[in-house]
Amino acid sequence: MATFQFSERQAVELDFCGELKFSLPLDDSTQDKLKKASKYLQDKSEGSDIQSLSELCDCVMDAIDDVLGEGAADQIAALKPDFGFWDALDVVQYISREYNAAKEKLVERFQSQRPQAVPSNRAQRRAAA
């Protein structure tokens, strides 16, 4: 008889310029953080209180910190001397793209291992044979 073993939890490995690495678990908490950050950025971009790209960049940096942890955005920004708004958006896109790709890969793994339906009555078993 085979022994059941829990599979290792999947995580998204993020690599920034080969110098800075973060790991995001594929779980509800991370997904909630990404959704919250997306809504926060959408609300800020539609709001009238933002006066410049610099202020909007600060909002994007806050969103990055919310997802990766406090101070992560500053660490990433330090990798590029003239880091700005568009770079911050690239970072958010990268995080989202990598998370979604890992999630899809995990879903595909479980779909490919879906158990086959077993006929439940005699007529179904004969038809299957």
C-alpha positions as CSV (number, residue, x, y, z in Angstrom):
1,M,0.0,0.0,0.0
2,A,1.3,3.5,-0.9
3,T,1.7,6.1,1.8
4,F,0.1,9.5,1.3
5,Q,2.4,12.4,1.4
6,F,1.3,16.1,1.2
7,S,2.9,17.9,-1.7
8,E,5.1,20.8,-1.0
9,R,3.4,24.2,-1.0
10,Q,4.0,26.0,-4.2
11,A,5.5,29.5,-4.2
12,V,6.3,32.1,-6.8
13,E,10.0,32.9,-6.9
14,L,10.6,36.5,-8.0
15,D,14.0,37.5,-9.2
16,F,14.8,41.2,-9.6
17,C,17.9,41.8,-11.8
18,G,19.5,38.6,-10.5
19,E,20.3,40.6,-7.3
20,L,17.1,40.6,-5.2
21,K,14.8,37.6,-4.7
22,F,11.4,37.3,-3.1
23,S,9.1,34.3,-2.6
24,L,5.3,34.6,-2.6
25,P,3.2,31.6,-1.4
26,L,0.4,30.5,-3.7
27,D,-2.3,31.0,-1.1
28,D,-5.4,33.0,-0.3
29,S,-3.4,35.6,1.6
30,T,-1.2,36.5,-1.3
31,Q,-4.1,36.5,-3.7
32,D,-6.0,38.9,-1.4
33,K,-3.0,41.2,-1.2
34,L,-2.7,41.3,-5.0
35,K,-6.4,42.1,-5.4
36,K,-6.2,44.7,-2.7
37,A,-3.2,46.3,-4.3
38,S,-4.9,46.3,-7.7
39,K,-8.0,48.0,-6.3
40,Y,-5.9,50.5,-4.4
41,L,-4.0,51.5,-7.5
42,Q,-7.2,51.7,-9.6
43,D,-8.9,53.9,-7.0
44,K,-5.8,56.2,-6.8
45,S,-5.5,56.5,-10.5
46,E,-9.1,57.5,-10.8
47,G,-9.0,59.8,-7.9
48,S,-8.5,63.5,-8.3
49,D,-6.1,63.9,-5.3
50,I,-3.1,62.7,-7.3
51,Q,-1.3,65.7,-8.9
52,S,1.8,64.1,-10.4
53,L,3.5,60.9,-11.6
54,S,5.7,61.1,-8.6
55,E,2.7,60.9,-6.3
56,L,1.3,58.1,-8.3
57,C,4.6,56.3,-8.2
58,D,4.5,56.5,-4.4
59,C,1.1,54.8,-4.5
60,V,2.5,52.0,-6.7
61,M,5.5,51.7,-4.3
62,D,3.0,51.3,-1.4
63,A,1.2,48.6,-3.3
64,I,4.5,46.7,-3.9
65,D,5.3,46.9,-0.2
66,D,1.8,45.6,0.6
67,V,2.4,42.5,-1.5
68,L,6.1,41.8,-0.9
69,G,6.6,43.3,2.5
70,E,7.6,46.6,4.0
71,G,10.7,48.1,2.4
72,A,10.6,45.8,-0.6
73,A,9.8,48.6,-3.1
74,D,12.7,50.7,-1.9
75,Q,15.1,47.7,-2.3
76,I,13.8,47.1,-5.8
77,A,14.0,50.8,-6.7
78,A,17.7,50.9,-5.5
79,L,18.5,48.4,-8.3
80,K,18.0,51.2,-10.9
81,P,19.5,54.7,-10.5
82,D,16.6,56.6,-12.2
83,F,13.7,54.4,-11.0
84,G,10.4,56.0,-11.7
85,F,6.7,55.5,-12.2
86,W,6.9,53.4,-15.3
87,D,9.5,51.2,-13.7
88,A,7.2,50.7,-10.7
89,L,4.4,49.7,-13.0
90,D,6.7,47.2,-14.7
91,V,7.4,45.7,-11.2
92,V,3.7,45.4,-10.4
93,Q,3.1,43.8,-13.8
94,Y,6.0,41.3,-13.3
95,I,4.7,40.3,-9.9
96,S,1.1,39.8,-11.2
97,R,2.2,37.9,-14.3
98,E,4.5,35.5,-12.4
99,Y,1.9,34.9,-9.7
100,N,-0.8,34.2,-12.3
101,A,1.5,31.9,-14.4
102,A,2.4,29.9,-11.3
103,K,-1.3,29.6,-10.3
104,E,-2.2,28.4,-13.8
105,K,0.6,25.8,-13.8
106,L,-0.7,24.5,-10.4
107,V,-4.3,24.2,-11.7
108,E,-3.1,22.4,-14.9
109,R,-1.1,19.9,-12.7
110,F,-4.3,19.0,-10.8
111,Q,-6.5,18.9,-13.9
112,S,-4.1,16.5,-15.6
113,Q,-4.3,14.2,-12.5
114,R,-8.1,14.2,-12.3
115,P,-9.3,10.8,-11.3
116,Q,-11.3,8.9,-13.8
117,A,-15.0,8.4,-13.2
118,V,-15.8,4.9,-12.1
119,P,-19.1,3.5,-13.3
120,S,-21.4,3.2,-10.4
121,N,-23.9,0.6,-11.6
122,R,-23.9,-2.6,-13.6
123,A,-25.2,-1.1,-16.8
124,Q,-22.6,1.7,-16.7
125,R,-19.8,-0.8,-16.1
126,R,-20.9,-2.9,-19.1
127,A,-21.2,0.2,-21.3
128,A,-17.7,1.3,-20.2
129,A,-16.2,-2.1,-21.1
